[in-house]
């Protein structure tokens, strides 16, 4: 189930590790202010607001990161560490 189309789902059959939960929590925390800013953004002329377009791209990117993390449910910690290093939304040493 894609984060771009529907609410984030966590009830899959594989029980994720504590490390997975930690990364998921951090991505959700990064996602909240992006979505809040989009919700509170003033109406604009369609197609003319570069800041809004950048926010929408950032929203889509964080949703793709959550989808990537979902695909790693049940992964080993070293695989999750690799994900954390590659994620644009997680600081080094995640």
PyMOL Python script that loads the backbone (N, CA, C, O; Angstrom):
from pymol import cmd

cmd.read_pdbstr("""\
ATOM      1  N   UNK A   1       0.846  -1.174   0.000  1.00  0.00           N
ATOM      2  CA  UNK A   1       0.000   0.000   0.000  1.00  0.00           C
ATOM      3  C   UNK A   1       0.889   1.234   0.000  1.00  0.00           C
ATOM      4  O   UNK A   1       1.762   1.359   0.860  1.00  0.00           O
ATOM      5  N   UNK A   2       0.697   2.115  -0.908  1.00  0.00           N
ATOM      6  CA  UNK A   2       1.565   3.266  -1.079  1.00  0.00           C
ATOM      7  C   UNK A   2       1.197   4.401  -0.142  1.00  0.00           C
ATOM      8  O   UNK A   2       0.019   4.689   0.065  1.00  0.00           O
ATOM      9  N   UNK A   3       2.215   5.047   0.425  1.00  0.00           N
ATOM     10  CA  UNK A   3       2.012   6.222   1.258  1.00  0.00           C
ATOM     11  C   UNK A   3       1.559   7.407   0.431  1.00  0.00           C
ATOM     12  O   UNK A   3       0.978   8.349   0.971  1.00  0.00           O
ATOM     13  N   UNK A   4       1.814   7.380  -0.876  1.00  0.00           N
ATOM     14  CA  UNK A   4       1.395   8.483  -1.728  1.00  0.00           C
ATOM     15  C   UNK A   4      -0.114   8.479  -1.944  1.00  0.00           C
ATOM     16  O   UNK A   4      -0.708   9.531  -2.180  1.00  0.00           O
ATOM     17  N   UNK A   5      -0.730   7.319  -1.867  1.00  0.00           N
ATOM     18  CA  UNK A   5      -2.143   7.210  -2.193  1.00  0.00           C
ATOM     19  C   UNK A   5      -3.033   7.021  -0.977  1.00  0.00           C
ATOM     20  O   UNK A   5      -4.194   7.429  -0.999  1.00  0.00           O
ATOM     21  N   UNK A   6      -2.522   6.420   0.070  1.00  0.00           N
ATOM     22  CA  UNK A   6      -3.355   6.119   1.223  1.00  0.00           C
ATOM     23  C   UNK A   6      -2.592   6.352   2.510  1.00  0.00           C
ATOM     24  O   UNK A   6      -1.393   6.634   2.493  1.00  0.00           O
ATOM     25  N   UNK A   7      -3.287   6.233   3.614  1.00  0.00           N
ATOM     26  CA  UNK A   7      -2.647   6.397   4.915  1.00  0.00           C
ATOM     27  C   UNK A   7      -1.580   5.338   5.109  1.00  0.00           C
ATOM     28  O   UNK A   7      -1.686   4.232   4.579  1.00  0.00           O
ATOM     29  N   UNK A   8      -0.562   5.676   5.864  1.00  0.00           N
ATOM     30  CA  UNK A   8       0.535   4.743   6.125  1.00  0.00           C
ATOM     31  C   UNK A   8       0.011   3.550   6.914  1.00  0.00           C
ATOM     32  O   UNK A   8      -0.698   3.728   7.904  1.00  0.00           O
ATOM     33  N   UNK A   9       0.352   2.335   6.488  1.00  0.00           N
ATOM     34  CA  UNK A   9      -0.147   1.111   7.111  1.00  0.00           C
ATOM     35  C   UNK A   9       0.965   0.407   7.855  1.00  0.00           C
ATOM     36  O   UNK A   9       2.067   0.257   7.327  1.00  0.00           O
ATOM     37  N   UNK A  10       0.691  -0.032   9.084  1.00  0.00           N
ATOM     38  CA  UNK A  10       1.718  -0.700   9.874  1.00  0.00           C
ATOM     39  C   UNK A  10       1.312  -2.099  10.318  1.00  0.00           C
ATOM     40  O   UNK A  10       2.033  -2.725  11.096  1.00  0.00           O
ATOM     41  N   UNK A  11       0.187  -2.602   9.847  1.00  0.00           N
ATOM     42  CA  UNK A  11      -0.300  -3.879  10.340  1.00  0.00           C
ATOM     43  C   UNK A  11       0.063  -5.059   9.441  1.00  0.00           C
ATOM     44  O   UNK A  11      -0.719  -6.004   9.333  1.00  0.00           O
ATOM     45  N   UNK A  12       1.221  -5.028   8.798  1.00  0.00           N
ATOM     46  CA  UNK A  12       1.655  -6.137   7.955  1.00  0.00           C
ATOM     47  C   UNK A  12       2.066  -7.326   8.819  1.00  0.00           C
ATOM     48  O   UNK A  12       2.276  -7.182  10.023  1.00  0.00           O
ATOM     49  N   UNK A  13       2.179  -8.502   8.200  1.00  0.00           N
ATOM     50  CA  UNK A  13       2.417  -9.748   8.916  1.00  0.00           C
ATOM     51  C   UNK A  13       3.800  -9.829   9.575  1.00  0.00           C
ATOM     52  O   UNK A  13       3.922 -10.402  10.658  1.00  0.00           O
ATOM     53  N   UNK A  14       4.826  -9.279   8.958  1.00  0.00           N
ATOM     54  CA  UNK A  14       6.179  -9.369   9.506  1.00  0.00           C
ATOM     55  C   UNK A  14       6.339  -8.357  10.634  1.00  0.00           C
ATOM     56  O   UNK A  14       6.054  -7.170  10.475  1.00  0.00           O
ATOM     57  N   UNK A  15       6.800  -8.854  11.771  1.00  0.00           N
ATOM     58  CA  UNK A  15       7.023  -7.952  12.906  1.00  0.00           C
ATOM     59  C   UNK A  15       8.369  -7.253  12.725  1.00  0.00           C
ATOM     60  O   UNK A  15       9.408  -7.913  12.705  1.00  0.00           O
ATOM     61  N   UNK A  16       8.361  -5.920  12.593  1.00  0.00           N
ATOM     62  CA  UNK A  16       9.616  -5.204  12.393  1.00  0.00           C
ATOM     63  C   UNK A  16      10.438  -5.114  13.680  1.00  0.00           C
ATOM     64  O   UNK A  16       9.918  -5.254  14.787  1.00  0.00           O
ATOM     65  N   UNK A  17      11.718  -4.881  13.498  1.00  0.00           N
ATOM     66  CA  UNK A  17      12.640  -4.776  14.628  1.00  0.00           C
ATOM     67  C   UNK A  17      12.492  -3.426  15.322  1.00  0.00           C
ATOM     68  O   UNK A  17      11.888  -2.507  14.771  1.00  0.00           O
ATOM     69  N   UNK A  18      13.041  -3.305  16.527  1.00  0.00           N
ATOM     70  CA  UNK A  18      13.042  -2.000  17.196  1.00  0.00           C
ATOM     71  C   UNK A  18      13.738  -0.923  16.354  1.00  0.00           C
ATOM     72  O   UNK A  18      13.329   0.237  16.375  1.00  0.00           O
ATOM     73  N   UNK A  19      14.785  -1.301  15.615  1.00  0.00           N
ATOM     74  CA  UNK A  19      15.488  -0.343  14.746  1.00  0.00           C
ATOM     75  C   UNK A  19      14.555   0.157  13.657  1.00  0.00           C
ATOM     76  O   UNK A  19      14.558   1.349  13.350  1.00  0.00           O
ATOM     77  N   UNK A  20      13.753  -0.728  13.063  1.00  0.00           N
ATOM     78  CA  UNK A  20      12.787  -0.331  12.041  1.00  0.00           C
ATOM     79  C   UNK A  20      11.799   0.667  12.635  1.00  0.00           C
ATOM     80  O   UNK A  20      11.494   1.690  12.023  1.00  0.00           O
ATOM     81  N   UNK A  21      11.301   0.360  13.834  1.00  0.00           N
ATOM     82  CA  UNK A  21      10.355   1.270  14.487  1.00  0.00           C
ATOM     83  C   UNK A  21      10.988   2.634  14.737  1.00  0.00           C
ATOM     84  O   UNK A  21      10.334   3.663  14.569  1.00  0.00           O
ATOM     85  N   UNK A  22      12.260   2.646  15.139  1.00  0.00           N
ATOM     86  CA  UNK A  22      12.954   3.901  15.393  1.00  0.00           C
ATOM     87  C   UNK A  22      13.027   4.739  14.108  1.00  0.00           C
ATOM     88  O   UNK A  22      12.732   5.934  14.129  1.00  0.00           O
ATOM     89  N   UNK A  23      13.418   4.116  13.000  1.00  0.00           N
ATOM     90  CA  UNK A  23      13.516   4.836  11.733  1.00  0.00           C
ATOM     91  C   UNK A  23      12.142   5.296  11.256  1.00  0.00           C
ATOM     92  O   UNK A  23      11.995   6.408  10.749  1.00  0.00           O
ATOM     93  N   UNK A  24      11.154   4.452  11.416  1.00  0.00           N
ATOM     94  CA  UNK A  24       9.790   4.804  11.020  1.00  0.00           C
ATOM     95  C   UNK A  24       9.297   6.018  11.816  1.00  0.00           C
ATOM     96  O   UNK A  24       8.702   6.935  11.249  1.00  0.00           O
ATOM     97  N   UNK A  25       9.542   6.019  13.099  1.00  0.00           N
ATOM     98  CA  UNK A  25       9.136   7.142  13.948  1.00  0.00           C
ATOM     99  C   UNK A  25       9.821   8.434  13.511  1.00  0.00           C
ATOM    100  O   UNK A  25       9.199   9.496  13.482  1.00  0.00           O
ATOM    101  N   UNK A  26      11.096   8.335  13.173  1.00  0.00           N
ATOM    102  CA  UNK A  26      11.834   9.528  12.741  1.00  0.00           C
ATOM    103  C   UNK A  26      11.330  10.042  11.402  1.00  0.00           C
ATOM    104  O   UNK A  26      11.225  11.254  11.215  1.00  0.00           O
ATOM    105  N   UNK A  27      11.014   9.151  10.466  1.00  0.00           N
ATOM    106  CA  UNK A  27      10.469   9.593   9.186  1.00  0.00           C
ATOM    107  C   UNK A  27       9.086  10.208   9.360  1.00  0.00           C
ATOM    108  O   UNK A  27       8.773  11.216   8.728  1.00  0.00           O
ATOM    109  N   UNK A  28       8.265   9.617  10.203  1.00  0.00           N
ATOM    110  CA  UNK A  28       6.945  10.189  10.469  1.00  0.00           C
ATOM    111  C   UNK A  28       7.087  11.589  11.081  1.00  0.00           C
ATOM    112  O   UNK A  28       6.318  12.494  10.757  1.00  0.00           O
ATOM    113  N   UNK A  29       8.070  11.756  11.962  1.00  0.00           N
ATOM    114  CA  UNK A  29       8.304  13.070  12.569  1.00  0.00           C
ATOM    115  C   UNK A  29       8.756  14.086  11.510  1.00  0.00           C
ATOM    116  O   UNK A  29       8.392  15.259  11.586  1.00  0.00           O
ATOM    117  N   UNK A  30       9.539  13.646  10.531  1.00  0.00           N
ATOM    118  CA  UNK A  30       9.960  14.533   9.445  1.00  0.00           C
ATOM    119  C   UNK A  30       8.796  14.842   8.510  1.00  0.00           C
ATOM    120  O   UNK A  30       8.741  15.918   7.913  1.00  0.00           O
ATOM    121  N   UNK A  31       7.881  13.912   8.386  1.00  0.00           N
ATOM    122  CA  UNK A  31       6.730  14.060   7.490  1.00  0.00           C
ATOM    123  C   UNK A  31       5.707  15.075   8.029  1.00  0.00           C
ATOM    124  O   UNK A  31       5.132  15.849   7.263  1.00  0.00           O
ATOM    125  N   UNK A  32       5.488  15.064   9.339  1.00  0.00           N
ATOM    126  CA  UNK A  32       4.451  15.909   9.934  1.00  0.00           C
ATOM    127  C   UNK A  32       4.564  17.390   9.575  1.00  0.00           C
ATOM    128  O   UNK A  32       3.572  17.967   9.129  1.00  0.00           O
ATOM    129  N   UNK A  33       5.728  18.038   9.747  1.00  0.00           N
ATOM    130  CA  UNK A  33       5.781  19.472   9.423  1.00  0.00           C
ATOM    131  C   UNK A  33       5.589  19.771   7.940  1.00  0.00           C
ATOM    132  O   UNK A  33       5.066  20.827   7.583  1.00  0.00           O
ATOM    133  N   UNK A  34       6.006  18.854   7.078  1.00  0.00           N
ATOM    134  CA  UNK A  34       5.800  19.052   5.642  1.00  0.00           C
ATOM    135  C   UNK A  34       4.302  19.071   5.342  1.00  0.00           C
ATOM    136  O   UNK A  34       3.807  19.975   4.669  1.00  0.00           O
ATOM    137  N   UNK A  35       3.595  18.075   5.842  1.00  0.00           N
ATOM    138  CA  UNK A  35       2.158  18.001   5.602  1.00  0.00           C
ATOM    139  C   UNK A  35       1.417  19.160   6.262  1.00  0.00           C
ATOM    140  O   UNK A  35       0.456  19.683   5.699  1.00  0.00           O
ATOM    141  N   UNK A  36       1.861  19.565   7.456  1.00  0.00           N
ATOM    142  CA  UNK A  36       1.225  20.688   8.133  1.00  0.00           C
ATOM    143  C   UNK A  36       1.401  21.975   7.333  1.00  0.00           C
ATOM    144  O   UNK A  36       0.464  22.763   7.205  1.00  0.00           O
ATOM    145  N   UNK A  37       2.595  22.187   6.799  1.00  0.00           N
ATOM    146  CA  UNK A  37       2.829  23.394   6.007  1.00  0.00           C
ATOM    147  C   UNK A  37       1.975  23.391   4.744  1.00  0.00           C
ATOM    148  O   UNK A  37       1.456  24.432   4.342  1.00  0.00           O
ATOM    149  N   UNK A  38       1.830  22.240   4.126  1.00  0.00           N
ATOM    150  CA  UNK A  38       0.974  22.153   2.933  1.00  0.00           C
ATOM    151  C   UNK A  38      -0.483  22.435   3.301  1.00  0.00           C
ATOM    152  O   UNK A  38      -1.177  23.161   2.589  1.00  0.00           O
ATOM    153  N   UNK A  39      -0.945  21.859   4.416  1.00  0.00           N
ATOM    154  CA  UNK A  39      -2.340  22.091   4.832  1.00  0.00           C
ATOM    155  C   UNK A  39      -2.621  23.558   5.120  1.00  0.00           C
ATOM    156  O   UNK A  39      -3.711  24.050   4.829  1.00  0.00           O
ATOM    157  N   UNK A  40      -1.654  24.255   5.687  1.00  0.00           N
ATOM    158  CA  UNK A  40      -1.884  25.650   6.074  1.00  0.00           C
ATOM    159  C   UNK A  40      -1.439  26.643   5.010  1.00  0.00           C
ATOM    160  O   UNK A  40      -1.491  27.853   5.228  1.00  0.00           O
ATOM    161  N   UNK A  41      -1.000  26.136   3.856  1.00  0.00           N
ATOM    162  CA  UNK A  41      -0.504  27.006   2.798  1.00  0.00           C
ATOM    163  C   UNK A  41      -1.657  27.810   2.209  1.00  0.00           C
ATOM    164  O   UNK A  41      -2.720  27.252   1.935  1.00  0.00           O
ATOM    165  N   UNK A  42      -1.463  29.112   2.010  1.00  0.00           N
ATOM    166  CA  UNK A  42      -2.547  29.932   1.434  1.00  0.00           C
ATOM    167  C   UNK A  42      -2.824  29.546  -0.016  1.00  0.00           C
ATOM    168  O   UNK A  42      -1.930  29.065  -0.712  1.00  0.00           O
ATOM    169  N   UNK A  43      -4.044  29.752  -0.467  1.00  0.00           N
ATOM    170  CA  UNK A  43      -4.374  29.419  -1.864  1.00  0.00           C
ATOM    171  C   UNK A  43      -3.462  30.182  -2.823  1.00  0.00           C
ATOM    172  O   UNK A  43      -3.090  31.325  -2.560  1.00  0.00           O
ATOM    173  N   UNK A  44      -3.111  29.550  -3.917  1.00  0.00           N
ATOM    174  CA  UNK A  44      -2.246  30.181  -4.900  1.00  0.00           C
ATOM    175  C   UNK A  44      -2.849  30.031  -6.289  1.00  0.00           C
ATOM    176  O   UNK A  44      -3.802  29.280  -6.499  1.00  0.00           O
ATOM    177  N   UNK A  45      -2.283  30.746  -7.206  1.00  0.00           N
ATOM    178  CA  UNK A  45      -2.675  30.598  -8.592  1.00  0.00           C
ATOM    179  C   UNK A  45      -2.062  29.284  -9.077  1.00  0.00           C
ATOM    180  O   UNK A  45      -0.853  29.080  -8.967  1.00  0.00           O
ATOM    181  N   UNK A  46      -2.879  28.420  -9.600  1.00  0.00           N
ATOM    182  CA  UNK A  46      -2.432  27.085 -10.001  1.00  0.00           C
ATOM    183  C   UNK A  46      -1.210  27.143 -10.914  1.00  0.00           C
ATOM    184  O   UNK A  46      -1.193  27.858 -11.916  1.00  0.00           O
ATOM    185  N   UNK A  47      -0.186  26.370 -10.539  1.00  0.00           N
ATOM    186  CA  UNK A  47       1.001  26.255 -11.366  1.00  0.00           C
ATOM    187  C   UNK A  47       1.989  27.404 -11.264  1.00  0.00           C
ATOM    188  O   UNK A  47       3.007  27.391 -11.957  1.00  0.00           O
ATOM    189  N   UNK A  48       1.724  28.404 -10.420  1.00  0.00           N
ATOM    190  CA  UNK A  48       2.595  29.575 -10.368  1.00  0.00           C
ATOM    191  C   UNK A  48       3.410  29.673  -9.086  1.00  0.00           C
ATOM    192  O   UNK A  48       4.238  30.577  -8.970  1.00  0.00           O
ATOM    193  N   UNK A  49       3.219  28.807  -8.145  1.00  0.00           N
ATOM    194  CA  UNK A  49       3.877  28.939  -6.854  1.00  0.00           C
ATOM    195  C   UNK A  49       4.994  27.910  -6.719  1.00  0.00           C
ATOM    196  O   UNK A  49       4.739  26.729  -6.486  1.00  0.00           O
ATOM    197  N   UNK A  50       6.234  28.372  -6.868  1.00  0.00           N
ATOM    198  CA  UNK A  50       7.381  27.466  -6.822  1.00  0.00           C
ATOM    199  C   UNK A  50       7.591  26.867  -5.445  1.00  0.00           C
ATOM    200  O   UNK A  50       7.990  25.708  -5.336  1.00  0.00           O
ATOM    201  N   UNK A  51       7.329  27.638  -4.379  1.00  0.00           N
ATOM    202  CA  UNK A  51       7.502  27.112  -3.026  1.00  0.00           C
ATOM    203  C   UNK A  51       6.520  25.961  -2.780  1.00  0.00           C
ATOM    204  O   UNK A  51       6.897  24.933  -2.217  1.00  0.00           O
ATOM    205  N   UNK A  52       5.291  26.128  -3.191  1.00  0.00           N
ATOM    206  CA  UNK A  52       4.298  25.067  -3.016  1.00  0.00           C
ATOM    207  C   UNK A  52       4.700  23.825  -3.810  1.00  0.00           C
ATOM    208  O   UNK A  52       4.555  22.704  -3.322  1.00  0.00           O
ATOM    209  N   UNK A  53       5.198  24.016  -5.020  1.00  0.00           N
ATOM    210  CA  UNK A  53       5.647  22.870  -5.825  1.00  0.00           C
ATOM    211  C   UNK A  53       6.786  22.141  -5.123  1.00  0.00           C
ATOM    212  O   UNK A  53       6.836  20.911  -5.124  1.00  0.00           O
ATOM    213  N   UNK A  54       7.698  22.900  -4.524  1.00  0.00           N
ATOM    214  CA  UNK A  54       8.811  22.282  -3.795  1.00  0.00           C
ATOM    215  C   UNK A  54       8.296  21.504  -2.588  1.00  0.00           C
ATOM    216  O   UNK A  54       8.793  20.417  -2.295  1.00  0.00           O
ATOM    217  N   UNK A  55       7.305  22.053  -1.886  1.00  0.00           N
ATOM    218  CA  UNK A  55       6.708  21.343  -0.757  1.00  0.00           C
ATOM    219  C   UNK A  55       6.048  20.043  -1.221  1.00  0.00           C
ATOM    220  O   UNK A  55       6.184  19.004  -0.575  1.00  0.00           O
ATOM    221  N   UNK A  56       5.343  20.112  -2.332  1.00  0.00           N
ATOM    222  CA  UNK A  56       4.678  18.920  -2.859  1.00  0.00           C
ATOM    223  C   UNK A  56       5.711  17.859  -3.244  1.00  0.00           C
ATOM    224  O   UNK A  56       5.493  16.672  -3.006  1.00  0.00           O
ATOM    225  N   UNK A  57       6.828  18.275  -3.832  1.00  0.00           N
ATOM    226  CA  UNK A  57       7.894  17.321  -4.173  1.00  0.00           C
ATOM    227  C   UNK A  57       8.492  16.708  -2.911  1.00  0.00           C
ATOM    228  O   UNK A  57       8.786  15.513  -2.877  1.00  0.00           O
ATOM    229  N   UNK A  58       8.672  17.522  -1.878  1.00  0.00           N
ATOM    230  CA  UNK A  58       9.210  17.021  -0.613  1.00  0.00           C
ATOM    231  C   UNK A  58       8.231  16.034   0.023  1.00  0.00           C
ATOM    232  O   UNK A  58       8.639  15.004   0.559  1.00  0.00           O
ATOM    233  N   UNK A  59       6.939  16.357  -0.041  1.00  0.00           N
ATOM    234  CA  UNK A  59       5.895  15.452   0.472  1.00  0.00           C
ATOM    235  C   UNK A  59       5.967  14.105  -0.244  1.00  0.00           C
ATOM    236  O   UNK A  59       5.928  13.055   0.396  1.00  0.00           O
ATOM    237  N   UNK A  60       6.073  14.139  -1.564  1.00  0.00           N
ATOM    238  CA  UNK A  60       6.135  12.900  -2.331  1.00  0.00           C
ATOM    239  C   UNK A  60       7.403  12.107  -1.993  1.00  0.00           C
ATOM    240  O   UNK A  60       7.377  10.879  -1.914  1.00  0.00           O
ATOM    241  N   UNK A  61       8.509  12.828  -1.796  1.00  0.00           N
ATOM    242  CA  UNK A  61       9.777  12.157  -1.483  1.00  0.00           C
ATOM    243  C   UNK A  61       9.719  11.466  -0.127  1.00  0.00           C
ATOM    244  O   UNK A  61      10.206  10.344   0.005  1.00  0.00           O
ATOM    245  N   UNK A  62       9.134  12.106   0.888  1.00  0.00           N
ATOM    246  CA  UNK A  62       9.078  11.473   2.221  1.00  0.00           C
ATOM    247  C   UNK A  62       8.145  10.262   2.173  1.00  0.00           C
ATOM    248  O   UNK A  62       8.381   9.268   2.860  1.00  0.00           O
ATOM    249  N   UNK A  63       7.103  10.344   1.376  1.00  0.00           N
ATOM    250  CA  UNK A  63       6.213   9.188   1.231  1.00  0.00           C
ATOM    251  C   UNK A  63       6.931   8.031   0.550  1.00  0.00           C
ATOM    252  O   UNK A  63       6.730   6.874   0.918  1.00  0.00           O
ATOM    253  N   UNK A  64       7.773   8.336  -0.447  1.00  0.00           N
ATOM    254  CA  UNK A  64       8.558   7.277  -1.088  1.00  0.00           C
ATOM    255  C   UNK A  64       9.542   6.657  -0.092  1.00  0.00           C
ATOM    256  O   UNK A  64       9.764   5.447  -0.117  1.00  0.00           O
ATOM    257  N   UNK A  65      10.133   7.478   0.786  1.00  0.00           N
ATOM    258  CA  UNK A  65      11.038   6.952   1.807  1.00  0.00           C
ATOM    259  C   UNK A  65      10.290   6.018   2.756  1.00  0.00           C
ATOM    260  O   UNK A  65      10.813   4.967   3.126  1.00  0.00           O
ATOM    261  N   UNK A  66       9.092   6.383   3.145  1.00  0.00           N
ATOM    262  CA  UNK A  66       8.295   5.515   4.006  1.00  0.00           C
ATOM    263  C   UNK A  66       7.950   4.211   3.287  1.00  0.00           C
ATOM    264  O   UNK A  66       7.945   3.146   3.905  1.00  0.00           O
ATOM    265  N   UNK A  67       7.664   4.285   2.000  1.00  0.00           N
ATOM    266  CA  UNK A  67       7.407   3.067   1.221  1.00  0.00           C
ATOM    267  C   UNK A  67       8.658   2.188   1.168  1.00  0.00           C
ATOM    268  O   UNK A  67       8.574   0.968   1.301  1.00  0.00           O
ATOM    269  N   UNK A  68       9.821   2.822   0.973  1.00  0.00           N
ATOM    270  CA  UNK A  68      11.085   2.068   0.971  1.00  0.00           C
ATOM    271  C   UNK A  68      11.292   1.380   2.310  1.00  0.00           C
ATOM    272  O   UNK A  68      11.678   0.212   2.364  1.00  0.00           O
ATOM    273  N   UNK A  69      11.033   2.113   3.398  1.00  0.00           N
ATOM    274  CA  UNK A  69      11.196   1.525   4.728  1.00  0.00           C
ATOM    275  C   UNK A  69      10.196   0.392   4.931  1.00  0.00           C
ATOM    276  O   UNK A  69      10.544  -0.634   5.515  1.00  0.00           O
ATOM    277  N   UNK A  70       8.973   0.556   4.465  1.00  0.00           N
ATOM    278  CA  UNK A  70       7.981  -0.527   4.564  1.00  0.00           C
ATOM    279  C   UNK A  70       8.482  -1.800   3.894  1.00  0.00           C
ATOM    280  O   UNK A  70       8.214  -2.905   4.367  1.00  0.00           O
ATOM    281  N   UNK A  71       9.213  -1.640   2.786  1.00  0.00           N
ATOM    282  CA  UNK A  71       9.715  -2.824   2.089  1.00  0.00           C
ATOM    283  C   UNK A  71      10.824  -3.519   2.887  1.00  0.00           C
ATOM    284  O   UNK A  71      11.210  -4.642   2.562  1.00  0.00           O
ATOM    285  N   UNK A  72      11.325  -2.866   3.910  1.00  0.00           N
ATOM    286  CA  UNK A  72      12.385  -3.438   4.742  1.00  0.00           C
ATOM    287  C   UNK A  72      11.871  -3.990   6.073  1.00  0.00           C
ATOM    288  O   UNK A  72      12.661  -4.243   6.982  1.00  0.00           O
ATOM    289  N   UNK A  73      10.567  -4.177   6.193  1.00  0.00           N
ATOM    290  CA  UNK A  73      10.018  -4.788   7.413  1.00  0.00           C
ATOM    291  C   UNK A  73      10.679  -6.142   7.611  1.00  0.00           C
ATOM    292  O   UNK A  73      10.730  -6.954   6.687  1.00  0.00           O
ATOM    293  N   UNK A  74      11.178  -6.384   8.797  1.00  0.00           N
ATOM    294  CA  UNK A  74      11.821  -7.643   9.089  1.00  0.00           C
ATOM    295  C   UNK A  74      13.277  -7.711   8.646  1.00  0.00           C
ATOM    296  O   UNK A  74      13.919  -8.751   8.787  1.00  0.00           O
ATOM    297  N   UNK A  75      13.804  -6.606   8.110  1.00  0.00           N
ATOM    298  CA  UNK A  75      15.204  -6.602   7.664  1.00  0.00           C
ATOM    299  C   UNK A  75      16.151  -6.582   8.855  1.00  0.00           C
ATOM    300  O   UNK A  75      15.777  -6.206   9.966  1.00  0.00           O
ATOM    301  N   UNK A  76      17.377  -6.992   8.597  1.00  0.00           N
ATOM    302  CA  UNK A  76      18.411  -6.957   9.633  1.00  0.00           C
ATOM    303  C   UNK A  76      18.797  -5.498   9.915  1.00  0.00           C
ATOM    304  O   UNK A  76      18.584  -4.610   9.090  1.00  0.00           O
ATOM    305  N   UNK A  77      19.368  -5.281  11.098  1.00  0.00           N
ATOM    306  CA  UNK A  77      19.765  -3.929  11.485  1.00  0.00           C
ATOM    307  C   UNK A  77      20.796  -3.335  10.527  1.00  0.00           C
ATOM    308  O   UNK A  77      20.769  -2.130  10.275  1.00  0.00           O
ATOM    309  N   UNK A  78      21.704  -4.150   9.989  1.00  0.00           N
ATOM    310  CA  UNK A  78      22.695  -3.600   9.060  1.00  0.00           C
ATOM    311  C   UNK A  78      22.027  -3.116   7.774  1.00  0.00           C
ATOM    312  O   UNK A  78      22.478  -2.136   7.180  1.00  0.00           O
ATOM    313  N   UNK A  79      20.969  -3.780   7.337  1.00  0.00           N
ATOM    314  CA  UNK A  79      20.218  -3.318   6.166  1.00  0.00           C
ATOM    315  C   UNK A  79      19.482  -2.018   6.486  1.00  0.00           C
ATOM    316  O   UNK A  79      19.419  -1.107   5.660  1.00  0.00           O
ATOM    317  N   UNK A  80      18.934  -1.947   7.681  1.00  0.00           N
ATOM    318  CA  UNK A  80      18.240  -0.730   8.097  1.00  0.00           C
ATOM    319  C   UNK A  80      19.217   0.429   8.255  1.00  0.00           C
ATOM    320  O   UNK A  80      18.884   1.573   7.945  1.00  0.00           O
ATOM    321  N   UNK A  81      20.419   0.133   8.736  1.00  0.00           N
ATOM    322  CA  UNK A  81      21.448   1.169   8.833  1.00  0.00           C
ATOM    323  C   UNK A  81      21.804   1.702   7.446  1.00  0.00           C
ATOM    324  O   UNK A  81      22.003   2.904   7.269  1.00  0.00           O
ATOM    325  N   UNK A  82      21.882   0.807   6.470  1.00  0.00           N
ATOM    326  CA  UNK A  82      22.133   1.229   5.086  1.00  0.00           C
ATOM    327  C   UNK A  82      21.030   2.133   4.571  1.00  0.00           C
ATOM    328  O   UNK A  82      21.294   3.120   3.883  1.00  0.00           O
ATOM    329  N   UNK A  83      19.796   1.795   4.905  1.00  0.00           N
ATOM    330  CA  UNK A  83      18.668   2.645   4.526  1.00  0.00           C
ATOM    331  C   UNK A  83      18.809   4.020   5.168  1.00  0.00           C
ATOM    332  O   UNK A  83      18.635   5.040   4.502  1.00  0.00           O
ATOM    333  N   UNK A  84      19.125   4.048   6.469  1.00  0.00           N
ATOM    334  CA  UNK A  84      19.234   5.327   7.190  1.00  0.00           C
ATOM    335  C   UNK A  84      20.295   6.223   6.568  1.00  0.00           C
ATOM    336  O   UNK A  84      20.099   7.432   6.450  1.00  0.00           O
ATOM    337  N   UNK A  85      21.417   5.634   6.171  1.00  0.00           N
ATOM    338  CA  UNK A  85      22.499   6.411   5.570  1.00  0.00           C
ATOM    339  C   UNK A  85      22.061   6.972   4.209  1.00  0.00           C
ATOM    340  O   UNK A  85      22.456   8.077   3.838  1.00  0.00           O
ATOM    341  N   UNK A  86      21.263   6.225   3.481  1.00  0.00           N
ATOM    342  CA  UNK A  86      20.854   6.648   2.136  1.00  0.00           C
ATOM    343  C   UNK A  86      19.656   7.594   2.144  1.00  0.00           C
ATOM    344  O   UNK A  86      19.353   8.206   1.120  1.00  0.00           O
ATOM    345  N   UNK A  87      18.979   7.722   3.262  1.00  0.00           N
ATOM    346  CA  UNK A  87      17.762   8.533   3.321  1.00  0.00           C
ATOM    347  C   UNK A  87      18.088  10.017   3.431  1.00  0.00           C
ATOM    348  O   UNK A  87      18.893  10.430   4.265  1.00  0.00           O
ATOM    349  N   UNK A  88      17.457  10.804   2.586  1.00  0.00           N
ATOM    350  CA  UNK A  88      17.634  12.260   2.617  1.00  0.00           C
ATOM    351  C   UNK A  88      16.973  12.869   3.845  1.00  0.00           C
ATOM    352  O   UNK A  88      17.267  14.013   4.191  1.00  0.00           O
ATOM    353  N   UNK A  89      16.093  12.139   4.507  1.00  0.00           N
ATOM    354  CA  UNK A  89      15.335  12.683   5.629  1.00  0.00           C
ATOM    355  C   UNK A  89      15.865  12.253   6.991  1.00  0.00           C
ATOM    356  O   UNK A  89      15.356  12.698   8.019  1.00  0.00           O
ATOM    357  N   UNK A  90      16.867  11.407   7.012  1.00  0.00           N
ATOM    358  CA  UNK A  90      17.445  10.948   8.263  1.00  0.00           C
ATOM    359  C   UNK A  90      18.873  11.452   8.366  1.00  0.00           C
ATOM    360  O   UNK A  90      19.672  11.277   7.447  1.00  0.00           O
ATOM    361  N   UNK A  91      19.186  12.075   9.488  1.00  0.00           N
ATOM    362  CA  UNK A  91      20.530  12.628   9.674  1.00  0.00           C
ATOM    363  C   UNK A  91      21.539  11.485   9.786  1.00  0.00           C
ATOM    364  O   UNK A  91      21.173  10.350  10.092  1.00  0.00           O
ATOM    365  N   UNK A  92      22.791  11.792   9.538  1.00  0.00           N
ATOM    366  CA  UNK A  92      23.851  10.790   9.695  1.00  0.00           C
ATOM    367  C   UNK A  92      23.828  10.263  11.113  1.00  0.00           C
ATOM    368  O   UNK A  92      23.529  10.994  12.057  1.00  0.00           O
ATOM    369  N   UNK A  93      24.146   8.987  11.253  1.00  0.00           N
ATOM    370  CA  UNK A  93      24.146   8.352  12.567  1.00  0.00           C
ATOM    371  C   UNK A  93      22.755   8.017  13.049  1.00  0.00           C
ATOM    372  O   UNK A  93      22.520   7.894  14.251  1.00  0.00           O
ATOM    373  N   UNK A  94      21.822   7.868  12.107  1.00  0.00           N
ATOM    374  CA  UNK A  94      20.412   7.637  12.446  1.00  0.00           C
ATOM    375  C   UNK A  94      20.215   6.473  13.359  1.00  0.00           C
ATOM    376  O   UNK A  94      19.082   6.162  13.727  1.00  0.00           O
TER     377      UNK A  94
END
""", "prot")
cmd.dss("prot")
cmd.show_as("cartoon", "prot")
cmd.util.cbc("prot")
cmd.orient("prot")
